[in-house]
């Protein structure tokens, strides 16, 4: 999907789950939302020719493995990016906690 200032890339996981990449069309900066599977994330980044150096952060909506399961590998792949998650839920590898 494309909007005025943003592109949204859908990352399918399993048979019924999705993650997303949001890209700023002007700067090329992007974030990953729910990087459950690092290989699927990497494939999406490669497919759409995103500049890996422009990852701003990862947002994990909750701690279940099908949303946070790729955080450990993404931490390695992207040299310790900021990973945002709920202070209450405490998703795996979170570095920045969001309060309610």
Secondary structure, DSSP 8 states (H G I E B T S, - for coil): -B-SSEEEEEEEETTTEEEEEEEETTT--EEEE----HHHHHHHHHHTT--GGGEEEEE-S-SSHHHHTTHHHHHHHTTS--EEEETTT--TT--EEE--
